[in-house]
C-alpha cells in the first residue's frame, strides 16, 4: 500500500542503499530523470546525474550522522544533458537505507509561465473575436453595395473596379476568419500521433526537398484522443514555420527533427496529467529574436518578412482545444517547439 501511495506522489522519491546505489524510485522520479527504474536499478548516484559526487558527499554525511539534510536550489545535470534546479531532502531510514526526495524548481517556473501564456491567449481570443465582429459587419455591407453597383454599370471597365472591391473584401474576410483559428469543434477520436507526424513529414518533403528531416519516435506511446486533421494542421504550421525560417536564413545544412516522448505526472496549466504526449519539432535555424519570444503566439506577429503571423497562433489555438499547449525554447542554431497533449480520454 505504501509503495502505491509513493507511486502516485508528484514529488520524485528515490530509495538508496548504504552504498548510495539506487534501489527504487517512483514514476515522478523517472519522469524527472528522464529514464526508467529498470535501467538505473543498482547503479550509484553518480550514474544518475553529472556532478553527483557533491550530492553523494551530503548523502553520506546524512547516513553517517543519521540526520536528515535539505539542500535548496541545487543544480543537477542529467545524463541527457538537461540542467535542473531542484530542492532535495535526504532522510536516513536505517544504516542501509536513505530516502531522497527531489522537488524541481524549474517546474514551478514553467507552470507559472504556462498559466500566464494561457491567460494571454484567452485575452487575445476575446479581443480577436470582438474585432472580427466589428470588421465583418461593414465588410458585408461594402460587398453588397459593390454587387448592386455592378449590376447598374454598363461599362465593362467600371465593372472591373467593382470586382476588385468584392475580391479585396473577400480577402479581408478570409484574413479575419484565419485570425479566429479553427471554426468548428474538434472531434475526439482515437489516433496515433506518429501517423500525424508521418503525414506532415511527407508534405514537408514535397515542399522543401533540400531540408533533412529526422525522426526520433517513441513507439510505446499509446493512442491519444483528438482531431487528426486539426493536429496535422497544428504540427504542419509549426514545422513549416521552422523550415521557412531556415530557408530564409540560408542555413548551410538545414535539419528538422520530429521527436515524440511520453511525460509522466506532467502539469499543464493548473491541471496535472498522469501521462502527456510531447511532440518536439527541433530545427538548427537562426533562432527566434528575444524581442519576439513573449509575443510569438499572438496573431499577426512574425519574425519573417513574408510571414502572415497566423500559423503559430492557429497551432496554439488547436492545442488549447485538445487541453494542451505549445512551448518554445530557442537559441541560435537550436530552436525547439514542444506540443504537449494529454493522453487521457476527453469527456465532451
C-alpha positions as CSV (number, residue, x, y, z in Angstrom):
1,X,0.0,0.0,0.0
2,X,2.8,2.4,0.9
3,X,4.5,1.8,-2.4
4,X,1.2,2.5,-4.2
5,X,1.0,5.8,-2.3
6,X,4.5,6.8,-3.3
7,X,3.9,5.9,-6.9
8,X,1.1,8.5,-7.0
9,X,3.1,11.3,-5.4
10,X,4.0,14.2,-7.6
11,X,7.4,14.6,-5.7
12,X,10.3,12.5,-7.0
13,X,11.2,9.9,-4.4
14,X,14.3,7.6,-4.6
15,X,15.4,4.9,-2.2
16,X,19.1,4.3,-1.9
17,X,21.1,1.7,-0.1
18,X,24.0,2.3,2.2
19,X,26.4,2.4,-0.7
20,X,24.3,5.1,-2.4
21,X,23.1,2.8,-5.1
22,X,19.5,3.1,-6.4
23,X,17.1,0.5,-5.1
24,X,13.8,2.0,-6.2
25,X,12.2,5.2,-7.5
26,X,8.6,6.3,-8.2
27,X,7.2,7.4,-11.6
28,X,7.7,11.1,-10.7
29,X,11.4,10.4,-10.3
30,X,11.5,8.5,-13.6
31,X,9.9,11.5,-15.3
32,X,12.4,13.9,-13.6
33,X,15.5,11.9,-14.6
34,X,14.0,11.0,-18.0
35,X,15.0,7.3,-17.6
36,X,13.3,4.2,-16.3
37,X,14.0,2.4,-13.0
38,X,14.9,-0.8,-14.8
39,X,17.9,0.9,-16.4
40,X,19.1,2.5,-13.3
41,X,18.5,0.0,-10.5
42,X,21.6,-0.9,-8.7
43,X,23.7,1.9,-10.1
44,X,25.4,4.5,-7.9
45,X,24.0,8.0,-7.7
46,X,26.9,9.4,-9.7
47,X,25.5,7.5,-12.7
48,X,22.1,9.3,-12.4
49,X,23.4,12.9,-12.6
50,X,26.6,14.6,-13.6
51,X,28.2,16.2,-10.5
52,X,26.5,13.6,-8.3
53,X,29.7,13.3,-6.2
54,X,28.8,16.5,-4.3
55,X,25.4,15.2,-3.6
56,X,26.9,11.9,-2.7
57,X,29.1,13.6,0.0
58,X,26.0,15.2,1.6
59,X,24.1,11.9,1.5
60,X,27.0,10.0,3.0
61,X,27.1,12.6,5.8
62,X,23.4,12.3,6.5
63,X,23.8,8.5,6.5
64,X,26.8,8.5,8.9
65,X,25.2,11.1,11.3
66,X,21.8,9.6,10.8
67,X,20.3,13.0,10.5
68,X,18.0,14.5,7.7
69,X,19.5,17.1,5.4
70,X,17.9,19.5,3.0
71,X,19.6,21.4,0.1
72,X,17.9,24.3,-1.6
73,X,18.3,25.3,-5.3
74,X,20.9,22.7,-6.2
75,X,21.7,22.4,-9.9
76,X,21.7,18.9,-11.4
77,X,22.9,17.9,-14.8
78,X,21.1,14.8,-16.1
79,X,22.6,12.2,-18.3
80,X,20.5,13.7,-21.1
81,X,22.4,17.0,-20.7
82,X,19.4,18.8,-19.2
83,X,20.2,21.1,-16.3
84,X,17.6,21.2,-13.5
85,X,17.3,23.4,-10.4
86,X,15.9,21.4,-7.5
87,X,15.4,21.3,-3.8
88,X,16.1,17.9,-2.3
89,X,15.9,16.3,1.2
90,X,17.6,13.1,2.3
91,X,16.2,11.2,5.3
92,X,18.1,8.1,6.7
93,X,15.7,5.3,7.3
94,X,18.3,2.9,8.6
95,X,22.0,2.3,8.3
96,X,21.4,0.7,4.9
97,X,18.5,2.8,3.5
98,X,18.2,6.5,2.6
99,X,15.1,8.2,1.2
100,X,15.8,11.0,-1.2
101,X,13.0,13.5,-2.1
102,X,13.6,15.8,-5.1
103,X,11.4,18.8,-6.0
104,X,12.2,20.6,-9.2
105,X,12.0,24.3,-9.0
106,X,12.0,24.7,-12.8
107,X,8.6,23.1,-12.9
108,X,7.1,25.8,-10.7
109,X,8.5,28.5,-13.0
110,X,7.3,26.6,-16.1
111,X,3.8,26.2,-14.6
112,X,3.7,30.0,-13.9
113,X,4.8,30.7,-17.4
114,X,2.2,28.3,-18.9
115,X,-0.6,29.9,-16.9
116,X,0.4,33.4,-18.0
117,X,0.6,32.2,-21.6
118,X,-2.8,30.6,-21.5
119,X,-4.3,33.8,-19.9
120,X,-2.8,35.9,-22.6
121,X,-4.1,33.6,-25.3
122,X,-7.6,33.7,-23.9
123,X,-7.5,37.5,-23.7
124,X,-6.3,37.7,-27.4
125,X,-9.0,35.3,-28.5
126,X,-11.7,37.5,-26.9
127,X,-10.2,40.6,-28.5
128,X,-9.9,39.0,-31.9
129,X,-13.5,37.8,-31.8
130,X,-14.7,41.3,-30.9
131,X,-12.6,42.8,-33.7
132,X,-13.8,40.2,-36.2
133,X,-17.4,41.0,-35.4
134,X,-16.8,44.8,-35.8
135,X,-14.9,44.3,-39.1
136,X,-17.0,41.7,-40.8
137,X,-20.3,43.7,-40.5
138,X,-19.1,46.7,-42.6
139,X,-17.3,44.3,-45.0
140,X,-20.6,42.6,-45.7
141,X,-22.2,46.0,-46.4
142,X,-19.3,47.0,-48.7
143,X,-19.6,43.8,-50.6
144,X,-23.3,44.0,-51.0
145,X,-23.1,47.7,-52.2
146,X,-20.4,46.7,-54.8
147,X,-22.6,43.9,-56.1
148,X,-25.6,46.2,-56.5
149,X,-23.4,48.9,-58.2
150,X,-22.0,46.3,-60.6
151,X,-25.5,45.4,-61.8
152,X,-26.2,49.0,-62.7
153,X,-23.0,49.6,-64.6
154,X,-22.9,49.1,-68.4
155,X,-19.2,49.9,-68.9
156,X,-17.1,46.7,-68.5
157,X,-14.1,48.8,-67.5
158,X,-16.0,50.2,-64.5
159,X,-17.2,46.7,-63.6
160,X,-13.6,45.7,-63.2
161,X,-13.3,48.1,-60.3
162,X,-16.3,46.6,-58.5
163,X,-14.9,43.1,-58.9
164,X,-11.7,44.4,-57.3
165,X,-13.7,45.7,-54.4
166,X,-15.5,42.4,-54.0
167,X,-12.3,40.3,-54.2
168,X,-10.5,42.5,-51.6
169,X,-13.5,42.4,-49.3
170,X,-13.4,38.5,-49.5
171,X,-9.7,38.5,-48.9
172,X,-10.1,40.6,-45.7
173,X,-13.0,38.4,-44.6
174,X,-10.8,35.3,-45.0
175,X,-8.0,37.0,-43.1
176,X,-10.3,37.8,-40.2
177,X,-11.5,34.2,-40.2
178,X,-7.9,33.0,-40.1
179,X,-7.2,35.1,-37.0
180,X,-10.0,33.3,-35.2
181,X,-8.5,29.9,-35.8
182,X,-10.5,26.7,-36.4
183,X,-14.1,27.5,-36.9
184,X,-15.5,24.1,-35.9
185,X,-15.5,22.0,-32.8
186,X,-12.8,19.3,-32.7
187,X,-13.7,15.6,-33.0
188,X,-12.3,13.4,-30.2
189,X,-11.3,10.1,-31.9
190,X,-8.5,7.7,-31.1
191,X,-5.5,8.4,-33.2
192,X,-1.8,7.6,-33.5
193,X,0.4,10.7,-33.2
194,X,3.0,9.1,-35.4
195,X,0.5,8.9,-38.2
196,X,0.0,12.6,-37.9
197,X,3.8,13.2,-38.0
198,X,4.3,11.0,-41.0
199,X,1.6,12.9,-42.9
200,X,3.3,16.2,-42.0
201,X,6.7,14.8,-43.0
202,X,5.5,13.7,-46.4
203,X,4.1,17.2,-47.1
204,X,7.3,18.9,-46.0
205,X,9.5,16.7,-48.1
206,X,7.5,17.8,-51.2
207,X,7.6,21.5,-50.2
208,X,11.2,21.7,-49.1
209,X,13.2,18.8,-50.6
210,X,16.5,20.3,-49.5
211,X,15.8,20.0,-45.7
212,X,16.9,16.9,-43.9
213,X,14.1,15.6,-41.7
214,X,15.0,13.2,-38.9
215,X,12.5,11.0,-37.0
216,X,13.0,10.2,-33.3
217,X,9.8,8.4,-32.2
218,X,8.9,6.6,-29.1
219,X,7.0,3.6,-30.4
220,X,5.5,2.8,-26.9
221,X,3.3,5.9,-27.0
222,X,-0.4,4.9,-26.8
223,X,-3.1,6.4,-29.0
224,X,-4.5,9.8,-27.9
225,X,-8.0,11.3,-28.3
226,X,-8.2,14.1,-30.7
227,X,-8.9,15.5,-34.1
228,X,-6.4,14.1,-36.7
229,X,-6.9,16.8,-39.3
230,X,-6.5,19.7,-36.9
231,X,-3.5,18.2,-35.2
232,X,-1.9,17.7,-38.7
233,X,-2.6,21.4,-39.3
234,X,-1.1,22.4,-35.9
235,X,2.1,20.3,-36.4
236,X,2.4,21.5,-40.1
237,X,2.1,25.1,-39.1
238,X,4.9,24.8,-36.6
239,X,7.2,22.7,-38.8
240,X,6.6,24.8,-41.9
241,X,7.4,27.9,-39.9
242,X,10.7,26.3,-38.9
243,X,11.5,25.2,-42.5
244,X,10.8,28.6,-43.9
245,X,12.9,30.3,-41.2
246,X,15.9,28.1,-42.1
247,X,15.5,28.6,-45.8
248,X,15.3,32.4,-45.4
249,X,18.3,32.5,-43.2
250,X,20.3,30.5,-45.7
251,X,21.3,27.7,-43.3
252,X,24.0,25.6,-45.0
253,X,22.7,22.2,-43.8
254,X,19.1,22.7,-42.7
255,X,17.9,19.9,-40.4
256,X,14.5,19.3,-38.8
257,X,13.8,16.7,-36.2
258,X,10.4,15.3,-35.3
259,X,10.6,13.7,-31.8
260,X,8.0,12.1,-29.6
261,X,8.2,11.3,-25.9
262,X,5.9,10.4,-23.0
263,X,5.9,12.7,-20.0
264,X,4.5,11.2,-16.7
265,X,2.9,13.2,-13.9
266,X,3.1,16.3,-16.0
267,X,1.3,19.6,-15.2
268,X,-0.3,21.7,-18.0
269,X,-1.6,25.0,-16.7
270,X,-3.4,24.2,-13.4
271,X,-4.1,20.5,-14.2
272,X,-1.9,17.6,-13.6
273,X,-2.0,14.7,-16.0
274,X,-0.7,11.2,-15.4
275,X,0.6,10.9,-19.0
276,X,1.2,13.5,-21.6
277,X,2.4,13.2,-25.2
278,X,5.3,15.5,-26.1
279,X,5.9,16.2,-29.8
280,X,9.1,18.2,-30.3
281,X,9.9,20.0,-33.5
282,X,13.6,20.9,-33.5
283,X,15.5,22.9,-36.1
284,X,19.0,24.3,-36.5
285,X,17.9,27.6,-37.8
286,X,18.9,31.1,-36.7
287,X,16.7,31.1,-33.6
288,X,13.9,33.4,-32.5
289,X,14.8,37.0,-31.7
290,X,14.4,37.8,-28.0
291,X,12.0,40.6,-28.8
292,X,9.5,38.2,-30.3
293,X,9.5,35.4,-27.7
294,X,6.9,36.8,-25.4
295,X,4.5,37.6,-28.3
296,X,5.4,34.6,-30.5
297,X,1.9,33.1,-30.4
298,X,0.0,36.4,-30.9
299,X,-1.9,36.8,-34.2
300,X,-0.2,38.9,-36.9
301,X,3.2,38.6,-35.1
302,X,6.0,37.2,-37.3
303,X,9.8,37.2,-37.5
304,X,9.9,36.6,-41.2
305,X,9.5,39.1,-43.9
306,X,6.9,37.0,-45.8
307,X,5.2,35.6,-42.7
308,X,1.5,36.2,-42.0
309,X,1.9,35.8,-38.3
310,X,-1.1,33.4,-38.1
311,X,0.5,29.9,-38.2
312,X,1.7,29.7,-34.7
313,X,-1.4,31.4,-33.3
314,X,-3.7,28.9,-35.0
315,X,-1.5,26.0,-33.9
316,X,-1.7,27.2,-30.2
317,X,-5.5,27.5,-30.5
318,X,-5.8,23.9,-31.8
319,X,-3.6,22.6,-28.9
320,X,-5.8,24.5,-26.4
321,X,-8.9,22.8,-27.9
322,X,-7.0,19.5,-27.1
323,X,-6.4,20.7,-23.5
324,X,-2.7,21.1,-24.4
325,X,-0.3,23.8,-25.3
326,X,2.9,24.7,-27.2
327,X,6.1,25.7,-25.5
328,X,9.2,27.1,-27.2
329,X,12.9,27.3,-26.3
330,X,15.3,29.0,-28.8
331,X,18.9,30.0,-29.2
332,X,20.9,30.5,-32.4
333,X,21.3,27.1,-34.0
334,X,18.7,25.3,-31.9
335,X,15.0,26.1,-31.7
336,X,12.6,23.6,-30.1
337,X,8.8,23.8,-30.2
338,X,7.1,21.3,-27.8
339,X,3.5,20.3,-28.5
340,X,2.1,18.9,-25.2
341,X,-1.2,16.9,-25.4
342,X,-2.8,14.9,-22.5
343,X,-3.2,11.2,-23.3
344,X,-6.2,10.8,-21.1
345,X,-9.6,10.4,-22.8
346,X,-11.6,13.6,-23.1
347,X,-15.2,13.8,-22.0
348,X,-17.4,16.1,-24.0
